[in-house]
Amino acid sequence: MVSRTSLIRTLIALVALLLCAPLTTAAAAQAAPAAPAAGCGVLAPGASAAAERAIAAACAEVAAGTWYTWGGGHGAQPGATYGQVDPTDPASEHDPERRGFDCSGLVRYAYAQAAGGTDILDGVASQQYYTHRAAARFTAAQGLAPLLPGDLLAYGNKRNLHHIAIYLGAGKMVEAKQSGTKLMVSHVRLNGDYFGAVRVNTGQVTGHIHQTWGTDVWTKEEPRIGSGRVYAFPYSTTIRVYCQKHAEKVNAEGYENDAWSYLPDYKAWVTNIYIKGPAWLSGVPDCNDVPFPPPGQ
């Protein structure tokens, strides 16, 4: 015969088991290390071999648990570096202790791996989006339909593109998002300030390649100062020039010049004053002597 005391003890044990089991499970889940983001890889058909290599490189960093760190990835060579404190973000206080990437640092590294080690996308998000290596560009209004895995998704506005990520397909992207987090797979954010996408050409670039100088140099819809603004080069930028023409005379930086160059990657003009080289660029044709606008535009 079971004593009353034994029965009470048995009931107490059963109640304790029922109450503690969920708590123990939750605590274990909380203590378990975060698993690598599921689904980091090529999630749709159509990617080039180079784009697949870029995605593989980025996803390997996700699997490794690499940190976002402000300024990370912008060393002399592509690869993770210790970050800096972002004066606008208190969450970045530990970034100098963390070896990792910011958004453009990750893109730079991934596409260097895709290009066999060649540093083809050095720079910040805006320079990467407006790269002279663009094979195709897509507006925000086009959504995800025309995109392929490996395309770069940019966020911001025409004066300041502040974030960039790599499209995986199926509405997902891999990104270095913000201080205090690790590299991750996210749903593509099409609301807010999504600006558009660019497809990267990792091969040979055709055309006349030049370099700008100066800061906040605006490109224009037409070859004149009063024309609408398209995009401001934040600093020296590699550009592809299609042709040049004589148009409105410009006085700036102690120079005077009436030559303007058409930049097909921006569908915009810039005064030759801000292009390194002679006032009339050597080897670049007059726009009156070539089909204009360029074929395909």
C-alpha positions in Angstrom: 0.0 0.0 0.0 1.4 3.4 -1.0 1.6 5.8 1.9 0.1 9.3 1.7 3.6 10.8 2.0 4.9 8.8 -1.0 1.9 9.7 -3.1 2.4 13.4 -2.3 6.1 13.1 -3.3 5.2 11.4 -6.5 2.6 14.1 -7.4 5.2 16.9 -6.6 7.7 15.2 -8.9 5.2 15.0 -11.8 4.2 18.7 -11.4 7.9 19.7 -11.4 8.5 17.6 -14.5 5.7 19.3 -16.3 6.7 22.8 -15.3 10.4 22.5 -15.9 10.5 20.6 -19.1 9.4 23.6 -21.3 11.7 25.9 -19.4 14.7 23.6 -19.8 14.0 23.2 -23.5 13.7 27.0 -24.0 16.9 27.6 -22.0 18.8 25.1 -24.1 17.6 26.7 -27.3 18.6 30.1 -26.0 22.1 28.8 -25.0 22.6 26.9 -28.3 24.9 28.7 -30.8 23.1 30.3 -33.8 23.1 28.0 -36.8 24.4 29.4 -40.1 21.6 31.1 -42.1 19.7 28.5 -44.0 19.5 28.8 -47.8 22.7 30.8 -48.4 23.5 29.8 -51.9 22.4 30.2 -55.5 18.6 30.0 -55.1 17.5 30.5 -58.8 18.7 29.5 -62.2 20.6 31.8 -64.7 23.6 32.9 -62.6 26.9 33.1 -64.4 29.8 31.0 -63.1 31.4 34.1 -61.8 28.3 35.1 -59.9 28.1 31.6 -58.4 31.7 32.0 -57.2 30.8 35.4 -55.6 27.8 33.9 -53.8 29.9 30.9 -52.6 32.5 33.3 -51.2 29.9 35.4 -49.4 28.0 32.4 -48.1 31.2 30.8 -46.7 31.6 34.0 -44.5 28.0 33.6 -43.4 28.6 30.0 -42.4 31.8 31.0 -40.6 29.8 33.5 -38.4 31.8 36.5 -39.6 30.8 39.8 -38.0 29.5 43.0 -39.7 32.1 45.6 -38.7 31.9 49.2 -39.9 34.7 49.9 -42.4 35.6 46.2 -42.5 36.9 44.7 -45.8 38.5 47.9 -47.1 42.2 47.1 -46.5 44.9 47.1 -49.1 43.6 43.8 -50.4 40.1 42.3 -50.4 39.3 40.4 -47.2 38.1 40.8 -43.7 39.7 43.5 -41.5 39.0 45.0 -38.1 36.5 47.8 -38.2 36.0 51.3 -36.8 33.6 53.1 -34.6 30.8 54.7 -36.6 30.2 58.0 -34.8 26.5 57.8 -35.7 25.9 54.3 -34.4 26.5 53.4 -30.7 26.2 49.7 -31.6 29.6 50.0 -33.4 31.6 50.4 -30.2 33.0 46.9 -30.5 33.7 47.0 -34.2 37.4 47.8 -33.8 37.6 44.4 -31.9 35.8 42.5 -34.6 37.3 41.2 -37.8 34.7 41.3 -40.6 33.1 43.3 -43.4 30.7 46.1 -43.9 28.3 45.9 -46.8 30.6 47.0 -49.6 33.6 45.3 -48.0 31.7 42.0 -48.4 30.8 42.7 -52.0 34.4 43.7 -52.8 35.7 40.4 -51.3 33.1 38.2 -52.9 33.6 39.6 -56.4 37.4 39.5 -56.0 37.0 35.8 -55.4 34.8 35.5 -58.4 37.4 37.3 -60.6 40.2 35.0 -59.6 41.6 37.4 -57.0 41.4 40.6 -59.1 40.1 43.5 -57.1 37.4 44.6 -59.5 34.9 46.3 -57.1 37.1 48.3 -54.7 35.1 51.1 -53.2 32.0 52.0 -51.3 28.4 51.1 -52.2 27.9 54.0 -54.6 31.1 53.2 -56.5 30.2 49.6 -56.8 26.7 50.3 -58.1 27.9 52.7 -60.7 30.9 50.5 -61.7 32.1 50.8 -65.2 31.9 47.0 -65.1 28.1 47.0 -65.3 26.7 44.4 -67.7 23.1 45.6 -67.0 21.2 47.9 -64.6 17.7 47.6 -63.2 15.5 50.2 -61.6 13.5 49.8 -58.4 10.3 49.9 -60.4 11.3 46.7 -62.2 11.3 44.7 -58.9 13.0 41.3 -58.7 11.6 39.8 -61.9 14.6 40.6 -64.2 17.3 39.8 -61.6 19.6 36.9 -61.5 21.6 35.5 -58.6 24.8 37.5 -58.1 23.2 40.9 -59.0 24.0 43.7 -56.6 21.1 45.4 -54.8 21.6 49.0 -53.8 19.8 51.2 -51.3 19.7 55.0 -50.9 19.3 57.8 -53.4 21.1 59.2 -56.4 23.3 61.4 -54.2 24.1 58.7 -51.6 23.8 55.0 -52.0 24.5 53.7 -48.4 23.9 50.0 -48.6 24.6 47.1 -51.1 23.9 43.4 -51.0 24.2 40.3 -53.2 21.0 38.8 -54.6 20.6 35.0 -54.2 17.4 34.5 -56.0 13.9 33.5 -54.6 13.6 36.9 -53.0 16.7 36.5 -50.7 20.0 38.3 -50.4 23.2 37.9 -48.5 24.4 41.0 -46.7 26.5 42.6 -44.1 23.7 44.6 -42.5 24.7 46.5 -39.4 26.9 46.7 -36.4 26.1 44.2 -33.7 25.1 41.5 -36.2 26.8 38.8 -38.2 26.7 38.4 -41.9 23.2 37.1 -42.8 20.7 36.0 -45.4 17.7 38.3 -45.5 14.5 38.8 -47.5 15.1 41.5 -50.2 13.7 44.8 -48.9 11.8 46.4 -51.9 10.1 49.0 -49.8 11.8 52.0 -48.3 14.8 53.3 -50.2 15.6 50.4 -52.5 17.3 52.1 -55.5 18.0 49.4 -58.0 20.3 46.6 -59.1 23.4 46.1 -61.2 24.8 43.0 -62.9 28.6 42.8 -62.8 30.8 42.0 -65.7 33.9 40.2 -64.4 35.5 39.9 -67.8 37.1 42.4 -70.2 35.5 45.9 -70.3 35.2 47.6 -73.6 35.2 51.3 -74.1 37.3 54.3 -73.1 38.2 54.0 -69.4 39.0 57.2 -67.5 39.2 58.5 -64.0 37.4 61.5 -62.4 38.9 63.8 -59.7 37.3 66.0 -57.1 34.4 65.4 -54.7 30.6 65.7 -55.2 30.9 66.1 -58.9 27.4 65.9 -60.4 26.6 64.2 -63.7 23.9 65.9 -65.8 21.0 64.9 -68.0 22.2 67.2 -70.7 25.7 68.8 -71.3 24.9 72.1 -69.5 25.2 73.3 -65.9 21.5 74.0 -65.5 20.4 70.5 -66.5 18.9 68.0 -64.1 21.3 66.2 -61.8 21.7 62.4 -62.2 24.4 61.3 -59.7 27.2 62.9 -57.8 30.7 61.2 -57.8 31.6 61.2 -54.1 35.3 61.0 -54.9 37.6 59.9 -57.7 35.8 57.3 -59.7 36.6 55.0 -62.7 34.3 55.8 -65.6 33.6 54.5 -69.1 33.3 57.3 -71.7 31.4 56.7 -74.9 31.9 60.1 -76.7 32.5 63.8 -76.1 31.2 67.0 -77.6 31.6 70.8 -77.4 28.6 72.3 -75.6 28.1 74.8 -72.8 31.4 76.4 -71.5 32.1 75.7 -67.8 34.3 77.6 -65.4 35.3 75.5 -62.4 38.4 74.8 -60.2 40.4 77.4 -62.1 39.7 75.8 -65.5 37.5 76.7 -68.4 36.3 74.1 -70.9 33.4 73.6 -73.2 34.0 69.8 -73.7 31.5 67.3 -72.1 31.7 63.5 -72.0 28.8 61.1 -72.2 28.9 58.3 -69.7 26.8 55.3 -70.9 26.8 53.6 -67.5 25.0 56.6 -66.0 23.1 57.8 -69.1 24.5 61.2 -68.2 27.1 63.9 -69.0 30.0 65.3 -67.1 32.2 68.3 -67.9 35.7 67.2 -69.0 37.1 69.5 -66.4 36.5 66.7 -63.8 38.1 64.0 -66.0 41.8 63.5 -65.6 43.6 64.2 -68.8 43.7 66.8 -71.5 40.7 69.2 -72.1 39.7 67.1 -75.1 40.2 63.5 -74.3 42.6 61.6 -76.5 41.1 58.7 -78.5 37.5 59.4 -77.4 35.3 60.1 -80.5 33.2 63.2 -81.1 29.5 62.4 -80.4 28.7 63.8 -83.8 30.8 60.9 -85.4 29.2 57.9 -83.6 25.6 56.7 -83.2 23.9 58.6 -80.4 22.5 57.5 -78.0 24.8 54.5 -77.8 23.2 51.3 -79.2 21.0 49.6 -76.6 20.1 52.8 -74.8 
